[in-house]
Amino acid sequence: MKKHQDTIKRATEVLKIEAQSILNLIDKIDHNFAQAVDLIYKSKGRVIITGIGKSGLIGKKIVATLTSTGTQALFLHPAEGIHGDLGIVTNKDVLLAISNSGETRELVPIISSVRQIGTPIITFTGKKSSTLAKSSDIVIDVSVKKEACPFGLTPTSSSTAALAMGDALAIALIDKRQFKEKDFYKFHPGGSLGARLKEPVQKAMIVGKKIPRVFSGVSVQKAIQEIDRKNVGFVLITDKNNKLLGILTDGDVRRLIGNGASFEGKTIDVMMTRNPKTIDETASLAQAMELMQKKEITAFAVVNNKKILKGYLHMHDILGRGGSVNISLPY
């Protein structure tokens, strides 16, 4: 027993430091926190959470907590965001950015783009004077006096504080929405979910005229118009035989414009991304979810074994479009 005393002492110290960090948050709950709750409650969109590294992992957990308690939420990985996935963000959504330093360079282009969209921004940060904080509409202070890590380098107390503040936000929204126990069970269907996931993708995919699709050879302008009409953040490109050739997303368009690209006289073929991520129509919904997690996406073009476009599948279509789901996946 004596040889374990140092280990036990160190573990106890860690727990005390992290527990105190959470207790210190109590004095930081102020009008900014209340405004954040009101903003999310009144929003007609979703909470888009972003962060990288440990902050990203905390963000994914907060997404899971929000979606299981009645607030639609998605995780947006910063790297995926600047390469097209920003296409899902609208001015009806609320962005929640998490960064202890407030200077995370990967978040800068995300914040800049979201500002142009008109999406309000909430930040969890330990530095109220940081670049990220100055670019946000609401700043929630999650600063800690010290990390539990003896070198002060590994996020420990700071990540715990951000997680706890996320829980406080979610529970405050439960009260605001008057979310009841019966509602909680509705979002946790248990056995029925298992049965649902055994079904093939073709049972849940979106088909027909609802598919955002244009033919190869059309102008870039027509493809962008299709993105606007279908409002799902992307357009799929096929040949005349309906074979899938590529994809163009909202994010692609904004990035091209930002780089000074001209669409005048150009066809979609020179602007689209070839070989988009797909899933076979016969795959199970469980396989689709597994691949979504692995590839860190929430939508697939659905094809048959000859790569003929059959539809598209979004994460929300697996459990019913428009409903909240207890899955923390980035778009």
C-alpha positions as a printed Julia matrix, in Angstrom:
331×3 Matrix{Float64}:
   0.0    0.0     0.0
   2.82   2.38    0.86
   4.32   2.19   -2.63
   1.02   3.46   -4.09
   0.77   6.53   -1.87
   2.43   8.9    -4.35
   0.1    7.78   -7.15
  -2.95   8.17   -4.96
  -1.78  11.6    -3.82
  -1.24  12.8    -7.38
  -4.64  11.53   -8.56
  -6.32  13.2    -5.61
  -4.59  16.5    -6.4
  -5.78  16.31  -10.02
  -9.38  15.78   -8.97
  -9.22  18.64   -6.48
  -7.75  21.03   -9.07
 -10.35  20.12  -11.68
 -13.22  20.23   -9.19
 -12.13  23.7    -8.06
 -11.93  24.83  -11.68
 -15.58  23.9   -12.12
 -16.59  25.6    -8.88
 -14.8   28.76  -10.03
 -17.1   28.87  -13.06
 -20.06  29.69  -10.82
 -18.98  33.32  -10.48
 -18.56  33.52  -14.27
 -22.22  32.73  -14.99
 -23.56  36.18  -15.88
 -25.69  38.03  -18.44
 -23.48  36.67  -21.26
 -24.48  33.12  -20.38
 -28.16  34.12  -20.17
 -27.92  35.87  -23.55
 -26.35  32.76  -25.08
 -29.24  30.61  -23.84
 -31.8   33.09  -25.19
 -30.0   33.31  -28.55
 -30.0   29.53  -29.02
 -33.57  29.18  -27.78
 -34.88  31.77  -30.24
 -32.79  30.51  -33.13
 -34.67  28.89  -36.02
 -31.6   26.88  -36.97
 -29.09  24.64  -35.23
 -26.12  25.05  -32.93
 -22.97  24.48  -35.0
 -20.07  23.71  -32.67
 -16.45  23.98  -33.76
 -13.07  23.49  -32.15
  -9.89  21.51  -32.73
  -7.83  19.1   -30.66
  -9.11  18.66  -27.1
 -11.57  21.52  -27.63
 -12.96  19.65  -30.62
 -13.5   16.52  -28.54
 -15.29  18.58  -25.9
 -17.37  20.15  -28.66
 -18.5   16.74  -29.91
 -19.64  15.78  -26.43
 -21.61  19.01  -26.08
 -23.25  18.28  -29.45
 -24.33  14.87  -28.13
 -25.77  16.42  -24.97
 -27.65  19.13  -26.85
 -29.14  16.81  -29.47
 -30.34  14.34  -26.86
 -32.11  17.09  -24.94
 -34.05  18.81  -27.69
 -31.55  21.24  -29.26
 -30.44  20.39  -32.78
 -26.66  20.55  -33.0
 -23.84  19.52  -35.32
 -20.06  19.48  -34.99
 -18.06  21.28  -37.69
 -14.4   20.35  -37.91
 -12.41  23.52  -38.79
 -10.32  21.78  -41.46
 -13.38  20.26  -43.12
 -15.17  23.58  -42.77
 -12.7   25.54  -44.9
 -12.77  22.78  -47.53
 -16.48  22.9   -48.23
 -18.44  21.91  -45.14
 -19.19  25.53  -44.26
 -21.93  25.07  -46.84
 -24.28  23.79  -44.13
 -24.02  26.95  -42.01
 -26.81  29.5   -42.48
 -27.67  32.82  -40.86
 -30.42  31.0   -38.95
 -27.87  28.9   -37.08
 -25.72  29.78  -34.07
 -21.99  29.0   -34.08
 -20.37  27.98  -30.78
 -16.56  28.14  -31.01
 -14.41  26.56  -28.3
 -10.79  27.63  -27.74
  -9.07  28.08  -24.4
  -6.45  30.44  -25.83
  -8.84  32.18  -28.21
  -6.01  32.29  -30.73
  -6.46  28.91  -32.43
  -5.34  29.64  -36.0
  -7.56  26.95  -37.56
 -10.65  28.78  -36.3
  -9.79  32.17  -37.83
 -11.04  31.4   -41.38
 -14.14  29.73  -39.94
 -15.04  32.79  -37.88
 -14.35  35.1   -40.81
 -16.58  33.11  -43.17
 -19.38  32.72  -40.63
 -19.31  36.47  -40.07
 -19.96  36.98  -43.79
 -22.88  34.54  -43.66
 -24.41  36.53  -40.81
 -24.42  33.71  -38.26
 -24.19  34.87  -34.62
 -21.12  33.58  -32.77
 -20.78  32.42  -29.16
 -17.32  31.63  -27.8
 -16.14  29.53  -24.88
 -12.64  30.82  -24.11
 -10.21  31.34  -21.29
  -8.99  34.65  -22.74
 -11.65  37.35  -22.93
  -9.22  39.7   -24.74
  -8.31  37.14  -27.41
  -8.81  37.46  -31.17
 -11.63  34.93  -31.1
 -13.4   36.7   -28.26
 -13.2   40.05  -30.06
 -14.77  38.49  -33.15
 -17.71  36.98  -31.22
 -21.14  38.3   -30.32
 -21.21  36.6   -26.92
 -18.16  35.54  -24.9
 -18.47  33.01  -22.09
 -15.48  32.93  -19.76
 -14.24  29.38  -19.05
 -10.8   30.38  -17.78
  -9.02  28.33  -15.12
  -6.27  29.27  -12.7
  -4.1   26.31  -13.66
  -4.1   23.02  -15.49
  -3.93  19.78  -13.55
  -1.02  18.82  -15.81
   2.19  19.48  -13.82
   3.71  21.26  -16.83
   0.63  23.37  -17.47
   0.64  22.2   -21.1
  -1.93  19.42  -21.46
  -5.54  20.68  -21.45
  -7.02  19.18  -18.29
  -8.72  21.71  -16.03
  -9.49  23.92  -19.04
 -11.15  21.14  -21.05
 -13.1   20.02  -17.98
 -14.31  23.59  -17.43
 -15.46  23.91  -21.06
 -17.29  20.58  -20.81
 -19.03  21.6   -17.6
 -20.07  24.95  -19.11
 -21.49  23.06  -22.08
 -23.55  20.92  -19.72
 -24.79  24.06  -17.96
 -25.84  25.5   -21.33
 -27.69  22.33  -22.32
 -29.54  22.0   -19.03
 -30.51  25.68  -19.03
 -32.0   25.09  -22.49
 -33.96  22.1   -21.13
 -35.67  24.46  -18.69
 -36.18  27.09  -21.37
 -37.81  24.6   -23.73
 -39.78  22.96  -20.91
 -38.29  19.68  -22.1
 -39.92  16.78  -20.24
 -38.91  13.23  -19.41
 -41.22  11.9   -22.15
 -39.36  14.08  -24.66
 -36.05  12.6   -23.55
 -37.3    9.08  -24.26
 -38.52  10.21  -27.68
 -34.93  11.11  -28.6
 -33.59   7.81  -27.22
 -35.66   5.16  -28.99
 -33.31   2.35  -27.93
 -34.48  -0.91  -29.44
 -36.39   0.75  -32.26
 -33.18   2.49  -33.29
 -31.42  -0.86  -33.55
 -34.16  -2.19  -35.82
 -34.06   0.97  -37.91
 -30.31   0.73  -38.46
 -30.69  -2.73  -40.0
 -32.69  -1.27  -42.89
 -30.97  -0.47  -46.23
 -29.97   3.06  -47.17
 -32.6    3.09  -49.94
 -35.32   3.09  -47.25
 -34.22   6.47  -45.88
 -32.54   8.28  -48.77
 -33.98  11.36  -50.47
 -34.9   10.66  -54.1
 -36.42  12.12  -57.26
 -36.84  15.83  -57.78
 -35.65  16.55  -54.24
 -32.09  15.56  -55.18
 -29.91  18.65  -55.81
 -28.63  17.6   -59.26
 -27.44  19.11  -62.56
 -26.0   17.53  -65.69
 -22.4   17.7   -66.82
 -21.81  20.64  -69.13
 -24.19  23.13  -67.53
 -22.86  26.5   -66.46
 -21.51  27.08  -62.97
 -24.23  29.7   -62.49
 -26.97  27.1   -63.09
 -25.34  24.73  -60.61
 -25.26  27.49  -57.98
 -28.94  28.22  -58.65
 -29.7   24.54  -57.97
 -27.84  24.76  -54.65
 -30.02  27.75  -53.72
 -33.25  26.01  -54.81
 -32.69  22.74  -52.94
 -30.99  24.42  -49.94
 -29.08  21.38  -48.7
 -25.61  22.87  -49.12
 -24.47  21.07  -52.27
 -25.33  20.0   -55.82
 -24.46  16.64  -57.42
 -23.32  16.44  -61.04
 -24.19  13.51  -63.33
 -23.96  12.63  -67.0
 -27.06  12.15  -69.17
 -27.23   8.51  -68.03
 -27.37   9.64  -64.39
 -23.86   8.4   -63.56
 -22.4   10.42  -60.69
 -19.43  12.56  -61.72
 -18.88  15.14  -58.99
 -20.13  17.57  -56.37
 -20.08  21.32  -55.72
 -20.78  22.67  -52.23
 -21.69  26.07  -50.84
 -18.27  26.11  -49.23
 -16.57  25.4   -52.57
 -18.36  28.36  -54.12
 -17.39  30.76  -51.33
 -13.79  29.55  -51.39
 -13.56  29.99  -55.18
 -15.0   33.49  -54.95
 -12.58  34.31  -52.13
  -9.69  33.17  -54.31
 -10.83  35.47  -57.09
 -12.16  32.76  -59.42
 -14.45  33.81  -62.26
 -17.45  31.66  -63.21
 -18.12  33.53  -66.44
 -18.37  31.13  -69.4
 -17.25  28.12  -67.32
 -19.05  24.81  -67.02
 -19.55  22.93  -63.8
 -17.09  20.27  -64.98
 -14.06  22.51  -64.36
 -15.24  23.65  -60.93
 -16.73  20.5   -59.37
 -14.95  18.12  -57.01
 -14.71  14.73  -58.68
 -15.27  11.39  -56.93
 -17.5   12.62  -54.08
 -18.07  10.41  -51.05
 -20.76   7.84  -51.83
 -22.53   4.87  -50.34
 -24.28   1.99  -52.08
 -28.07   1.95  -51.87
 -27.99  -1.63  -50.51
 -25.73  -0.76  -47.55
 -27.38  -0.72  -44.14
 -28.11   2.48  -42.27
 -25.77   1.19  -39.57
 -22.96   1.01  -42.15
 -23.83   4.53  -43.31
 -23.58   5.88  -39.77
 -20.29   4.08  -39.19
 -18.82   5.56  -42.37
 -20.14   9.02  -41.48
 -18.25   8.83  -38.19
 -15.09   7.5   -39.84
 -15.05  10.09  -42.62
 -16.35  12.9   -40.37
 -19.24  13.83  -42.65
 -23.02  13.72  -42.35
 -24.16  13.28  -45.96
 -23.61  10.78  -48.75
 -24.52  10.61  -52.42
 -26.29   7.26  -52.8
 -25.38   5.14  -55.85
 -25.83   1.59  -57.13
 -23.03  -0.79  -58.12
 -22.72   1.01  -61.48
 -22.28   4.42  -59.81
 -25.72   5.54  -60.99
 -27.07   8.28  -58.71
 -30.1    7.03  -56.78
 -30.47   9.73  -54.12
 -28.7   11.29  -51.16
 -28.66  10.47  -47.46
 -28.19  12.91  -44.59
 -27.6   11.97  -40.96
 -31.07  13.29  -40.06
 -32.71  11.04  -42.65
 -31.56   7.96  -40.76
 -33.87   8.7   -37.82
 -36.34  11.01  -39.53
 -35.63  14.34  -41.2
 -36.06  17.38  -39.02
 -35.71  15.52  -35.72
 -32.85  15.83  -33.26
 -30.64  12.77  -32.93
 -28.22  11.69  -30.25
 -25.22  11.41  -32.57
 -22.21  13.72  -32.44
 -21.07  13.85  -36.03
 -19.38  16.76  -37.84
 -20.78  17.86  -41.13
